[in-house]
Amino acid sequence: MKKIQMVDLKGQYEQIKERVDSSILDVISSAAFINGPEVHSFQKELEEYLDVKHVIPCANGTDALQIAMMGLGLKPGDEVITADFTFAATVEVIALLQLTPVLVDVEKDSFNIDPDAIRKAITPNTKAIVPVHLFGQAANMDEIMSIAKEHDLYVIEDNAQGIGGSYKFNNGKVAKTGTIGHVSSTSFFPSKNLGCYGDGGAIFTNDDDLAHTIRGIVNHGMYKRYHHDVVGVNSRLDSIQATVLRAKLPNLDTYNDARRSAARKYNKAFEGIKNIITPRVKGNNCETQENIICDTCNCHVFHQYTLRVENVDRDALVKYLNDQGIPCGVYYPIPLHNQKAYQDDRYDESNFTITNQLVKEVISLPMHTELDEEQINFITKNVIDFVTK
Ligand SMILES: *Cc1c(COP(=O)(O)O)cnc(C)c1O
C-alpha cells in the first residue's frame, strides 16, 4: 500500500507535470512575473468557469477576504457576523480592519453558520455576514441572502474551502459557491481544492463598481499610475502560480469528483457503525433527499472529510490512527470565541453549545484526489476497530 498522506499533491502533479513544467519555463523565459498574460488568462478562465463577471486575483485567501471588506467600505466599529467554527483567517481580517467580529454558533449537521444565530446577533451596527462554506459544503444561502436583504447587509462568502461546489436554492436555481453573495473570496493555498504551488487567492463579484474599486485596492489604491486615490495594499497573484492554476482549472471538476468518490466510500464503510456520525450532505440542496453524496450535483466538494465521534476519546483516536501510519486532523480544536486573540466579554458560552461540542468530537480523515481503495479500506478498518473495541 502507498503511504497514506493527509493531502497528496505529488500524485496530482505527476498527471499534469508536462504542461506545468513547460508553462513555468515559459513564464521564466518571458520574464512577465507579475500581472503577466498568464494571470490575465487565468482570471478570464475562472470567470467563465464560475459564471461570475469579475475575478480579481490576489496574493492569498486571507488578503482576498480583507480586500473584499475594504472594497465594501466597511468602517471601524461596523459589526461583521461570522461563524465561531472556522479557520481563524476569517475573523482575523475583521479584527485587523478594526471592524467588530461577532461570532455565532453553527449547525451540528452541516458545521456551517446557523441562520437563526445570525438573526439573533443582528444589531443596528451590523453591516455584513461572512458565511464560510466549511469543508466544501455551501452554507444555507437561501436563509442568509434573505436575512441580508431584510436587514440591508452585505454578504461576503468565504469560499476558500468550497471552490467548484454549487448551491441549489429552494426555487431550484443552481449557482456556484462564491457567486451568490455581494463579494466572495477564495484561496489557492496548495492543499485547497484548486491549489497552486505557493500562495494565491482571488476575489469574485458580479458588481462592476465594486470590482473596479477592488482592482485599485489590490494595487496600492492606484487607478492611474502613481495616483493613489484610496489606501490600498500590495496583493498580487504571480504568473508562475497563475500558470499552475491554468493547468489545474480544467481538472477541477474531476478533482472534486474524486474527492466525492472517496467520501462515498468512507460513508459506506461507516454505515451503521455506532458512535460514528458521517458528514451530513444537506438534502434540501441536493437531488437526493437523504444523506447521500449524489453524482448529479456538486453540493459538497469535500475539502475535508470530517466525522463526529460520540462516546469516544477523540484525541486517543487521533493518536491511534497516527500510530498506524494514518494522518488525520482536528479542524478545529478551539472555538474562535475562546481563542485568546478573539475573546470578548460580550460572548455568552450558552450561545456556543454546538461549537463547544464539535471541537471535542470532530476528526478529519485523509482527503485528496489520489486516495485509493486499499488506503480507504485500511483507514476505515482502523477507525472502526478503535471505536468498536
Ligand atoms: C485557507 C483558508 C483561508 C485563508 O487562505 P490563505 O490563502 O491561506 O490565506 C481563509 N478562510 C478559510 C475558511 C480557509 O480555509
The ligand as an ORCA input file, in Angstrom:
! r2SCAN-3c Opt
* xyz 0 1
  C      -7.401     28.627      3.834
  C      -8.485     29.491      4.329
  C      -8.375     30.893      4.346
  C      -7.096     31.610      4.053
  O      -6.481     31.368      2.872
  P      -4.895     31.624      2.719
  O      -4.670     31.555      1.249
  O      -4.200     30.565      3.468
  O      -4.617     32.993      3.238
  C      -9.471     31.632      4.735
  N     -10.604     31.040      5.116
  C     -10.748     29.715      5.159
  C     -12.050     29.132      5.594
  C      -9.692     28.894      4.777
  O      -9.845     27.555      4.835
*
